[in-house]
Amino acid sequence: MAVNLYDHANELEKALRQSDEYLLLKKMYDEVNNDESANQLFQNFRDIQLQLQQKQMSGMEISQEEVEQAQKVAALVQQHEKIARLMEAEQRMSMVIQDLNKVIMKPLEELYGSVQQ
């Protein structure tokens, strides 16, 4: 009997939304979003990250000035209590997703052997 993987994926999505990790992440995100100065700093940080990633992916050079600007903003972000808590919650959620990905990939690893990254 065939299994509908999408039904299971939708169940996993629902479970993720109810997980402690997601609920904490949402709470921390809302705290940053509702604090104008924190939100502005966080958005600036995200914009700089995105710009640098896009440059890197397109093979463009990242200047020393851009690196220094990114480091300064990252330092400010890490010193902001609300943003630091949000980033910790993001890290925890990311670890959960990595763990789930390992579980999902297990049948393929068993079939093909462990894939080296």
Secondary structure, DSSP 8 states (H G I E B T S, - for coil): ----HHHHHHHHHHHHHHSHHHHHHHHHHHHHHTSHHHHHHHHHHHHHHHHHHHHHHTT----HHHHHHHHHHHHHHHHSHHHHHHHHHHHHHHHHHHHHHHHHHHHHHHHH-----
